[in-house]
Amino acid sequence: MQGTVRTYDPETRSGSVLLDDGTELPFDTAAFEAGGLRMLRFGQRVNLAAEGGRITVVTLSTFPLPGDAT
């Protein structure tokens, strides 16, 4: 799944993304760290993994999600 960064707090390393249908979903520090990133910026396109309605990984759209076969 993909989305666009709506908010990002570099101190807490958490924020929210907008899905293509306009739904806003929050992500926590664990989801950010699972993606191997150092920072995000507003409007950046990202790949997302979710489980049970919760985002578990946030990474750049050009990066594979952890565990994806390439």
Summary of the structure (lengths in Angstrom):
residues: 70
radius of gyration: 10.8
end to end distance: 16.2
largest distance: 32.4
contacts: 182
relative contact order: 0.26
helix: 9%
strand: 46%
